[in-house]
Amino acid sequence: MKPEPPLLKLFHAPTSPYVRKVMVVAHWLGLSSRIELLDCAANPVARDERITAYNPLAKIPAALSADGEALFDSRVICEYLDDWAAGGLFPTGARRWPALTRQALGDGLLDAALLARYERQSRPAQLWSQPWYHGQMQKIDAALDEIERQAPVLAELPFEIGTLTLGCALGYLDFRFDTLDWRRTRPRAAAWFAEFDLRPPMAETRPHS
Ligand SMILES: N[C@@H](CCC(=O)N[C@@H](CS)C(=O)NCC(=O)O)C(=O)O
């Protein structure tokens, strides 16, 4: 049988938590074989022209639809796939807003983590700003506290855009901030994540260098 044509071409990195969101959605919807991965090197201080040809922000994930339409960022690409497959990962009605807000919480945790990491990676040590780093780490801490507060609710929810984004965010902390020890004071979030992270789309998309 002829393989199905790609649904999306995706600028990709196996370390990117936002790309991971897209891949988790693709796996959940049974579409991962319809995503063609494109090489790139996203970097905040060295623009990759392969990406900027489609996304002026130079960030990944960025995608090209079968019609050649550029799609970014992770929120748009996840919703595009879900809409294509009528997957239901973006709830409708009253459940939509809490789900999107959970997505924003996970994305915001990641934004802070990336800003903290980029500062340390991109600037020489003598220019590191402790208040800047501390400010980003405070956002991460507060987001983790909110996940702990919501953990009993999360455990009852179906697989959806909010929970999978929180899963990708916590997975990124384990990958890049492994000394953070966030679980010690957040037992309910830790228990929720331990179970959630075993779901096949999560297991199949773990970040690696
Ligand atoms: N809001 C964006 C964030 C994407 C993002 O920051 N991606 C990182 C890789 S993990 C990136 O491309 N960084 C390069 C840069 O900041 O220029 C999304 O949800 O896709």
The ligand as a Gaussian input file, in Angstrom:
#p B3LYP/6-31G(d) Opt

LIG

0 1
 N        5.211000      30.042000      22.239000
 C        6.047000      29.192000      21.409000
 C        7.429000      29.026000      22.033000
 C        8.380000      28.307000      21.102000
 C        9.830000      28.361000      21.574000
 O       10.230000      29.224000      22.363000
 N       10.632000      27.412000      21.069000
 C       12.039000      27.399000      21.345000
 C       12.605000      25.984000      21.284000
 S       12.115000      25.033000      22.674000
 C       12.749000      28.192000      20.270000
 O       12.441000      28.036000      19.112000
 N       13.723000      29.030000      20.658000
 C       14.483000      29.823000      19.738000
 C       14.282000      31.295000      19.974000
 O       13.833000      31.688000      21.080000
 O       14.573000      32.062000      19.056000
 C        5.337000      27.853000      21.175000
 O        4.420000      27.530000      21.958000
 O        5.626000      27.163000      20.196000

